């Protein structure tokens, strides 16, 4: 299943990825810090939503209460619930 998530409180405006059998792949961010977000996408390739959530949930950026990584954790858990 292809999933699209609109981020909140980050420089990136959206996240897209595929979820199949609980496994996340093809993560792409819209906007934000291009190099860092490509790296995050590659690092989480093939991980489960639970693994991504355990590693990235609660990560903050500067004085913000969230980050692109934290938003990815929220997105994959939401996708898991809908899959």
C-alpha positions in Angstrom: 0.0 0.0 0.0 1.3 3.5 -0.9 0.9 6.0 2.0 1.1 9.8 2.0 1.4 11.8 5.2 1.2 15.6 5.7 3.8 16.6 8.2 3.2 19.2 11.0 5.7 21.5 12.6 8.6 20.6 10.3 10.4 22.1 7.3 9.4 19.1 5.2 5.7 19.2 4.1 5.0 15.6 3.4 6.2 12.0 3.5 5.4 9.2 1.1 6.3 5.5 1.5 5.1 2.0 0.8 4.0 -0.5 3.5 3.7 -4.1 2.6 3.4 -6.8 5.2 4.4 -4.3 7.9 7.6 -3.5 6.1 8.4 0.1 5.1 10.1 1.0 1.8 10.6 3.8 -0.7 10.5 6.6 1.9 10.5 10.1 0.3 10.2 13.4 2.0 8.9 16.6 0.3 10.9 19.6 1.3 13.2 19.8 4.3 16.9 19.0 4.4 17.3 17.0 1.3 20.5 15.1 2.1 19.6 14.2 5.7 16.1 13.1 4.7 17.3 10.9 1.9 19.7 9.3 4.4 16.8 8.7 6.9 14.8 7.1 4.0 17.7 4.7 3.2 18.4 3.9 6.9 14.8 2.8 7.5 14.4 0.9 4.3 13.1 -2.6 5.1 12.3 -1.9 8.7 9.0 -2.4 10.3 6.8 0.5 11.5 7.5 -0.6 15.1 11.3 -0.6 14.6 11.1 2.9 13.1 8.9 4.2 15.8 11.2 2.8 18.5 14.2 4.5 17.0 12.8 7.9 15.9 9.7 8.8 17.9 10.2 11.8 20.2 13.3 13.0 18.3 13.1 16.9 18.2 14.7 19.5 16.0 16.0 22.6 17.7 13.3 24.3 19.7 10.5 22.5 17.9 8.5 19.8 19.6 8.9 17.4 16.7 11.3 16.7 13.8 11.1 15.1 10.3 12.2 11.8 11.9 9.5 12.1 14.6 6.9 12.8 11.9 8.1 9.7 10.0 7.6 7.6 13.2 4.0 9.0 13.5 3.3 8.4 9.8 4.4 4.7 9.8 2.4 4.0 12.9 -0.7 5.6 11.3 -0.1 3.6 8.1 0.3 0.4 10.1 -3.1 0.9 11.8 -4.7 1.4 8.4 -3.0 -1.5 6.6 
